Amino acid sequence: MPLLEEIWESRILTNGGPFHERLEAALCDHLDIAHVSLVANCTLGLILALNVFGDGGEVITTPYSYVATAQSLLWNGMTPAFVDIEPDTFNLDPDRIEAAITPRTTAILPVHCYGVPCDVQAIRTIADRHRLPVIYDAAQAFGVRCGSDSVLRHGDASTVSFHATKVFNTFEGGIIVCRDADTKARVDRARNFGMAGACGVVSAGLNAKLSEFNAALGLLQLKHVGAGIVRRGEIDGLYRQRLEGCRGLRCPAPPPGVTTNHSYFPILCDPGRAPDRDAIHKRLARHDIHSRRYFHPLISQLPMYRNLPSAGRENLPVAHRIADTVLCLPIYPDLTDAMVHRIADLVVSA
Ligand SMILES: *Cc1c(COP(=O)(O)O)cnc(C)c1O
């Protein structure tokens, strides 16, 4: 039966219907994790997870991310404390976290940038020493593994985005990954107005439910996501073959032992190089090719955050250097080898 008719026939359009149940189970299986809560999008997932684990105050986070990371703090009345990133992974630099912890710190919110895992062990050690929860913004990390483990097993919770632009999508959607069934129960309550079955409303909550339509799309997409990631890997390899070693260009690679999802293909362009980053970006645009200056400007440069004590350029030199030179090239399963060569030609030619 066609999907929409099946949903209509079931008479359950949202509020945890059969497709919702099936997708949560299928994701646990696919991602090799035990406790998954579907949400309407990853930003709501972050807002919920921070509300469940956090407690106001300051939260250690990265300026080098999509703006949703910090906005989810703002909606909880939390203040971001920006810490600089590592030059190779673009993730929160564990060596700088402790210096930023104050008596007001209530949590750590790192991001697995471009799906490349953070130094999860080092972050765990610091968090344990200071008794802080760790909530990972894993929006870009669908299907990523470090060693033999899903990256989503780390931290007190992780949130993944199923937005249309991500590796796996339900048009809009996402998950919160929890460590145990009790926490999942709290998260499930919070995503449904704080409602606890027959007990009525027992805690803070909002509406972050995923509809049956989006859940059904997820079940369809799940069949194709593996092949999509394989094709992304081929494109990644072809870009590297063409661009690595070219004058003034660098193609950062994930550390050994990581199974990535090739969700992005960032390159770094030396500032002295001609054409420089912005010139390449414009040249590609003239040929109707959409590269992205992710993440420029930094979150710490936006009007809501730039006056914070941790937002100064001197506190974030690596993030500024990367934001000024990075360009993410198109990468998606339908991109042909011929297009990759054409893009590479436009990037390298003087
Ligand atoms: C995409 C993204 C988000 C937001 O996800 P939505 O599902 O669109 O709310 C948050 N953080 C990062 C790092 C992202 O890339």
The ligand as an SDF file (V2000), in Angstrom:
LIG
                    3D

 15 15  0  0  0  0  0  0  0  0999 V2000
   22.3490   20.7120   10.8730 C   0  0  0  0  0  0  0  0  0  0  0  0
   22.9410   21.0320   12.2040 C   0  0  0  0  0  0  0  0  0  0  0  0
   22.1570   21.3580   13.3260 C   0  0  0  0  0  0  0  0  0  0  0  0
   20.6830   21.5930   13.2110 C   0  0  0  0  0  0  0  0  0  0  0  0
   19.9590   20.4690   12.8450 O   0  0  0  0  0  0  0  0  0  0  0  0
   18.3810   20.6440   12.4900 P   0  0  0  0  0  0  0  0  0  0  0  0
   17.9070   19.2250   12.3770 O   0  0  0  0  0  0  0  0  0  0  0  0
   18.3100   21.3800   11.1900 O   0  0  0  0  0  0  0  0  0  0  0  0
   17.7540   21.3830   13.6110 O   0  0  0  0  0  0  0  0  0  0  0  0
   22.7770   21.5430   14.5410 C   0  0  0  0  0  0  0  0  0  0  0  0
   24.1060   21.4420   14.6800 N   0  0  0  0  0  0  0  0  0  0  0  0
   24.9220   21.1450   13.6420 C   0  0  0  0  0  0  0  0  0  0  0  0
   26.3900   21.0110   13.8660 C   0  0  0  0  0  0  0  0  0  0  0  0
   24.3590   20.9510   12.3570 C   0  0  0  0  0  0  0  0  0  0  0  0
   25.1600   20.6950   11.3230 O   0  0  0  0  0  0  0  0  0  0  0  0
  1  2  1  0
  2  3  1  0
  2 14  2  0
  3  4  1  0
  3 10  2  0
  4  5  1  0
  5  6  1  0
  6  7  2  0
  6  8  1  0
  6  9  1  0
 10 11  1  0
 11 12  2  0
 12 13  1  0
 12 14  1  0
 14 15  1  0
M  END
$$$$
